[in-house]
């Protein structure tokens, strides 16, 4: 049995509007007590002047998104892509993201290596390659290209009801957390208009029914109101991005219980840095189309009662903007609401009530910030931090008592 006590802490539990003072006690990787007096432990961390909060959850983080040229990613050996992904995952963990959902990548090999402790990583919930129709967001060929995107590291082109059923069953057989489909055009793909819905109703229902029968769910890349409605009407549970959402569609999302996962960091970063990184002109133009609308989509979703999570969707070197995503969402939502999105709301999205909260019985994934994020939100993206995963300090420094 291993024990950890974090004492003299200010605690945000992931759910409450108010912070509490006290200690957090951990036994064998699980929280056993919150807010009471310190208890004897193998290791004690003095968090005086600091704030303990749940480990952050990024619900849209691409480990295999090692560059901005998607066809180039697919052309690389998977062994190389996975090694770069390991570095990306370690960096995310050091920032305080103790869980990520990877909606367009990951596989059983990377999953096993993480579970066996072969590399430092957030808890890793993956979908495998996203499913795309021919000429959809996951078909990365240019219009005049005869190259076959034969590998399927991040996306796989699959058309037709029967083929989609097989693809879903195979992903779930291998341990995928959920299934990802491309339900509208996108920024980095070259040939698909961003607003047009993708996949037929029959194709989407084939995917969602297979996932539901296995107790899983479907996430859909979708920007426009029409593509979002097309997705949720056919059983999709989480809408990724959703920048061009309108009020009637937000109300429909709320009625079905669908989540919105905004990814504000990606558009902001691509707008500032995309040209220097060689992004195609068509991609930069599409990014401008959705850039400012992303903030308004969050506002509309909140007004309709949609549960809004947090994601980043950062590709290649833009991964260093992950904490900037928190700043952008705080600017829209305020610090308290944004923190709930990145902790307890994302945990509900994942179906994991043992994550995203500081409470007895929860997994001891914790972030200790050098300050109060509600009074001074900038400590979320600029301040010092100590990261605890499963009751073990994995990053940062801590003040220990004997």
Buried (B, 14 or more C-beta within 10 A) or exposed (E): EEBBBBBBBBBBBBBBEEBBEBBBBBBEBBBBBBBEEBBEBEBBBBBEEBBBBBBBBBBBBBBBBBBBBBBEBBEBEBEEBBEBBBEBBBBBBBBBBBBBBBBBBBBBEBBEBBEEEEBBBBBBBBBBBBBBBEBBBBBBBEEEEEEEBEBBBBBBBBBEEEBBBEBBBEBBEBBBBBBBBBBBBBBBBBBBEBBBBBBBEEBBBBBBBBBEEBEBBBBBBBBBBBBBBBBBEBBBBBBBBBBBBBEEBBBBBBEEEBBBBBBBBBBBBBBEBBEEBEBBEBBBEBBBBBBEBBBBBBBBBBEBEBBBBBBBBBBBEBBEBBBBBBBBBBEBBEBBBBBBBBBBBBBBBBBBEEBBBBBEEBBBBBBBBBBBBBEBBEBBBEBEBBBBBBBBBBBBEBBEEE
